[in-house]
Each structure stands twice: as structure tokens, then as C-alpha cells.
């Protein structure tokens, strides 16, 4: 996505945050919406990177198909591989990808003890190879240098005093219902009469259907401000000052509770991620249910929750990377029974 102008060509943002000449540029996407083709292209590109750089360790993050490609290429070429945020549950194909990455990886940096237990019990991973570090995203959230909300609004031309955030991604196992789901979500938000900052969906198959509905329903609606993308720290400031977040983004599950911001989580994409966090309301695609949820949580603050870490992940990861024992981890894995 970083090289796709439809999503703001965010490669330029990456260059600002990484030392010069440390980014390896490879275009893996085509006009054909096909995750298996993206996977194949990324494996090809990652293999070229490995042959050129011969790293001591490959670190992959999350549940995206690009991370799976990295894990496949690294493990097949006998590179020690580390996975960040394995052992978590979602409700879509992302979960298949996440667990596949974990099985291909030799070392694991998980967000919490529950994820660690899943890796041991369900995937047969070695307890000695798993370290609880929290999510690195939380590190940035708890820093004091986030941009001021007025600066964020000015940069992205957001003229709402009060607003909520809408992020809706396609669910690749429910593609036939994408337009239907998007229409229900937007109809409810329009009827609510509230202001929304809408951030484009990711580039999974089905994203064009979402964007078509956006164009037809809210492109000229003054209560909606659409953005292709945002720098992460600017998004965090936007989230921190919002009324609520609605849709099916992991931001509503991982980041929003840290600020006590309520989440209206729709459908199956994140429905297995966490349980019993009061600020998260899981709702089916029904206009009256969505409107009821908006009324229930709008302008309400909740107790802050740190289910995915307390903001010290970087220190923990740096400490782990200095441990001699991890560098002697065998590349030949064995299933722990």
C-alpha cells in the first residue's frame, strides 16, 4: 500500500522515519485484486532482499499477507524468524495468516499472556521461544510528543469541532456482502447526524466496493471528511480527541481502549480479538442497532485499558535481542506435545 497513490503514496512518510538507504523498495501489487498473487510477488521480492542482505534475523509483524510472505521466504531459506503479535484471534482469513506465520517462526513476541498460552496449547510452540512484550503501537500512544489536535485538523483540513472516526475494511471471506454492509454502516451514520472523519479501507480484495459506496453516499456530504491515509502519530491524536470510533479496524480494539475512547465494532473481522472490555460494543449490521449504540456511547469516556501492553515494548524487545540464547535457537523446529 505504501507505493499506491490511491492510498496517498505513504512511502514518502516512511522515508522520513527511517535512516537513509535502509528501505528496500519493491512493488508487489498489481491491478488484479488477488491476495495469492500478492503473496507470490512478495515472496519473490523478499527472496531478492534476503540474497542481497543475508540478515541474522528476520522479524515480521501481525497478520498481513506480506508478513506471511516474509516468513515463508525466510524459513525456507533457513533464516531465524521472529513474529510480533502472534497468538491472537480475529474472525477472518487474517487469523489463518497469523497462525501460519507463527508456525513458520522460531521466536515470538506476543502482546499478552493469553496469546502466549494459545501459542503453546493450540500451536505447539516452545514456551522458551515466546516472550510477552505488549504491542509496539502502545509505545507511541503513551508518548508525550503526539501532535496537538489543532495541528492535526489543520494538516488534514478537518473543520469539525466534535467528530467520530469511521474505518471499515473488507472481510475477504464475506466479499459478496461488502456493499451491503457498507451501505448499512453509512446509512446509520448519516441518520445519526454526527460528524465523521472517514479513513480509506486497506487494499484487500473488496476495497473498491467500499470506496464506490463512499463515493455515492458521502463524497458531497458535509458531515463526512474522507482521508486516504494518515501518519500514525497524527491518527493517534485524532483518535484520542474523538467521540468514538466505528467500523471494523483493529484500532478500535487495540488503540481506542488505551485512551478510554468507545468503539462500535461491526461484524466478524475483529469479533474474537478481546472479551469483556466495556468500551467496545460488538454490533451486527442493523441500522437501528448501530444508531442505538451511537446514542449509548457518544461523548462518553471509559476507563483506560491496557490489554495489549503498557507502552514499554521497545525496551523489552531490545532486551530480548541482546539475550545470547535467542541467537542459538535452532532453525529446525519441533512440535511441543
Secondary structure as GFF3:
##gff-version 3
##sequence-region A 1 337
A	DSSP	three_ten_helix	5	7	.	.	.	ID=ss1
A	DSSP	alpha_helix	11	17	.	.	.	ID=ss2
A	DSSP	alpha_helix	35	53	.	.	.	ID=ss3
A	DSSP	beta_strand	58	61	.	.	.	ID=ss4
A	DSSP	alpha_helix	65	76	.	.	.	ID=ss5
A	DSSP	beta_strand	81	84	.	.	.	ID=ss6
A	DSSP	alpha_helix	93	104	.	.	.	ID=ss7
A	DSSP	beta_strand	107	110	.	.	.	ID=ss8
A	DSSP	alpha_helix	113	121	.	.	.	ID=ss9
A	DSSP	three_ten_helix	127	129	.	.	.	ID=ss10
A	DSSP	beta_strand	130	132	.	.	.	ID=ss11
A	DSSP	alpha_helix	136	141	.	.	.	ID=ss12
A	DSSP	alpha_helix	149	155	.	.	.	ID=ss13
A	DSSP	beta_strand	164	167	.	.	.	ID=ss14
A	DSSP	three_ten_helix	175	177	.	.	.	ID=ss15
A	DSSP	alpha_helix	178	192	.	.	.	ID=ss16
A	DSSP	beta_strand	196	199	.	.	.	ID=ss17
A	DSSP	alpha_helix	207	217	.	.	.	ID=ss18
A	DSSP	beta_strand	224	227	.	.	.	ID=ss19
A	DSSP	alpha_helix	232	240	.	.	.	ID=ss20
A	DSSP	beta_strand	244	247	.	.	.	ID=ss21
A	DSSP	three_ten_helix	250	252	.	.	.	ID=ss22
A	DSSP	alpha_helix	256	259	.	.	.	ID=ss23
A	DSSP	beta_strand	262	266	.	.	.	ID=ss24
A	DSSP	beta_strand	280	283	.	.	.	ID=ss25
A	DSSP	alpha_helix	287	297	.	.	.	ID=ss26
A	DSSP	alpha_helix	313	321	.	.	.	ID=ss27
A	DSSP	three_ten_helix	324	328	.	.	.	ID=ss28
###
